[in-house]
């Protein structure tokens, strides 16, 4: 059985998938690219077996999924690819219209939480119509951008709130934007195949993290970053581990969302067995 494996079509997945895609790490899988929102829907619908998914997708449908240990996309400080850009200071956004990316529910819930709790404002939230801040309508005060478009957007508006940094300053913890999960029915029927693919992903992560300069050379032009900026992003900003501190930050995020009424309850974090 060849499992289907979802991959976010941004460079933030390269430090996990590069070894597999280069053929250096054998993996019996079919890789499917998509935005976070697309992968969430495909895994939920049964069109994927295993995928990186938004943290909020796991929280909303934890009865459908099990988490793969030691894999995540997060940051322990600035993330650089999850940015809220605005014409005015975040503390002046109360009641103002802002646009939110359609591609990542986790980032949408995080920016709403940070603006409400850390800055004391509740803007009027609307779906984003473009993946750039410099095309924002004049009557819109800010925009949430994620992924490669966010990496290109810094400085397009006067004020930038990096959501990873905002969360770290507010809570002192890392933030987990995405986890790797398998559908429970797939794990039930293809347990050993799941464990083999999990081991391949961990091996690919080790292989890829040891070759970040090589990865930057391959992808920096695709994103529109110079090699140094790409290296800082992949080497210093992102975290691909799921340590106890990451799990603590994830649990706190879910607990805060439950208190806000955005989740019916705080889900337990359930993992595949050690294998």
N, C-alpha and C positions, 0 to 999 in steps of 0.2 A: 504494500500500500504506500503510494507516494502522497504525503500530506501536502495540502496547499498552505502556504505561509504568506501572510500579509506583511508588506514593508511600506513605511511612509516614504513618499516620493520627495523627501527633502534630504539634505546632506547629513542631518542629525542621525540618520540610521546607518550611515556608512561604517562607523566604528564597530558595528555589530555584524553587518552583512558582507563586508568587503571580502573577507577570507573565503566565504562560501561562493560569492559571485565570481571571484578570481579562480575558482577551482582548486584552491589550496586546501580547503577543508571540505571533505566529502559530506554531502547531505542529500538524502533522498527526499526532495521536496520540489514543489513548483512555486516560485516566488511571484506574488501579485502586488503591483504597486498601486498606491492610492493615497488620498488625503486621510488624515486621522478620521474625519467624519465618515468617509466612504468605507474605510476598513472596519470601523465600528459596526456599520450597518451590514456589511458583508459577513462578518463573523456571527453577528446576532441572527442573521437570516439563514445561516448554514451554508453560505457560499464560500466560506473559508473554514479551514480546520483549526488553525492556530494563527495568531497575529499579535503584533503590537497594537494596543488599543488605548484610548484615552482613559485616564484614571476614573473619570466620571462615568464612562461606559461600564466599567467594572462595578462601580458603586450602584448603578441603577439596575444592573442585571447580574448580580453576583450569583444568583441561583443557576445561571447558565454556564459560568466560567470557573476555571481553576487557574491560579497564577503560576508562572514558571519562576522558580527562585533565581536570585542573583542577576536579574536582567531588568533594566528600567531605563527610561529617559528622564533625567532630572537635572537639577542644578542645586549647588550648595552656595548660593549667591547669585550674581548676575547670570542670566541665561542667554541674553543677546538676541535670541530668536523668538521671544515672546514679549512684545512691546506694546504699551499703550502710549500713543503719541497724541498731544493735545495742543490747542492754541492758547489755552490758559492753564494756570496751575491746577493740579488735580483737586485741591481744596476749594477751587472756585467753580466746580462743575455741577453743583447741585441744580437739578432741573434742566440742564443743558442737554441737547441731543448729541449722542455719540454713536458711532458705528462699531459693530462687533463682527469679527470674522465668523463665517459660517463653517470653518474647517476644523475647529477644535472646541468642543463643549467644555473641557476642563479649563482652558484658558478663559472662556467666557465666564464661568462661575468664579474663577479666581479673581478676575478683574472686578467683578461686581462685589465680591467679598472685601477686597482690599479698599476699594473706593468707599464702601459703606463703613467699614470698621476702622481702617487706618486713617482715612481722610474725612469721614463723617459726611459724605455726600452721596446722593442717589440721583444720578443722571437719568435721562430718558434714553433707553437703549433701543437701537434699530439695527437690522441686518446690514452688514457692510456690502457695498455695491462694487468696490474695487479693491485690489490688493496693493494699494499704494496710498500714502498720506497726502502727496502733493496734488492729487485730483479730488480731494475732499471738498464737498460743497461748502460754501461760505457759512451757511447756517448750521453746520455740524461742527461741534467743538473738539471732537477727538475721535480716534479710531484704534481698535485693537487689531494688530497684525501678528501673524505667527509664521514660523518656518523661514524658508528662503526669502520671501518678500520682506519679512521683518529685518533680516540681516542687511537688506539694501535700503531700509527706510530711515535709519537713525539720522536725525538732523533735519528731516523734512518738515517737522513742526517744532515750535519753540521748546516744548516740554516733553520729556520722555520718561515714562515709568517702566522700568524693567521689572516684570512681574516676579521673576525669580529673586531679584534683589529685594523687592518690596516685601515678599513673603519672609525672606531670611531676616530682614530688619525687624519685622513685626513679631515673628515667632522664635527666631533663633535656630530654626530647623531647615533642612533641605526640603525642596519641593519635588514631588514626583508627577510629571506630566503624563507619562505613559508607562504601561506595564505590558509584559508579554503574557498572553492567556490562551488557553485551549478550551474548546467547548467540552463540557462535562460528558456529553454523549460520545464525542470522539475519543476522549481519554478512556472511557469505559471499554470501547471497542478496539482501540488501537493504542493500548498502554505502552507497549515496548517501542513502537514507532515514535510515539510522543517523547519518550525518554531519549531515544537516539537523536531526535532532532534537537531536543534541549541541549544535549551534550555537544552537538555540532555548533549550535549558536554560541555556547560558552567558549568553545575552542576558537570559533571565528572571532569572537570579541577579543580574546587574548592575542590572536594573530594580528587583528586589525589595529588594536591599540598600540602595538609595537611598530606599526608602519604608518603613523599618522601623517608624517611629512609626505610620504608617497601618496596617501589619500588626498591630501591638500593639493598636490600638484595635479591630480586627476580631476578634482571637482571645483577648484576655486573659480575658474572661468565660467563654469556653468551657473554659478551663483552671482557672479559679478563682484567678488571679493579678491583682494590681493592675497598672496600666499601667506603673509604674516598674519593678516586678520583672520584668515581661515584657520591657521594653526592655533591662534589664541582661542578661537571659538571651540574647536574640537578638543584641544588639549587642556584648556584651563576653565572653560565655562560649563561644559556639559559633564554629567555624571551618568554612567551606564550600569551602576551597581544598585542593589536593593539591600542596603545595610539596615541594621536595627534603627538607626537614626532616620533613614529614609522612610521606613515603615512607620515610625512614630509621627513623622510629618504627614504621611498619607492618612493615617488614622485621625490626626487632628483636623485635617482638611475636611474629611467626611463628617466628623463630629460638628464642626462649625456650620457646614451646609445643612445638617439636620436641624440645628438650632435656628437657622434662618428659614426653615420650612422648604428648602430646596431638595431635601432627601427625606423620604418617609422614616428612615432609620439608618444608623451607622452600620454598614455591612462588616461582617467578619472577613478577614483576609485569609482565604483558603488556598492552599498550594497543592500542586501535584506531590506525590510521595517522593522521598529520596530514592534515586535509582540510577 
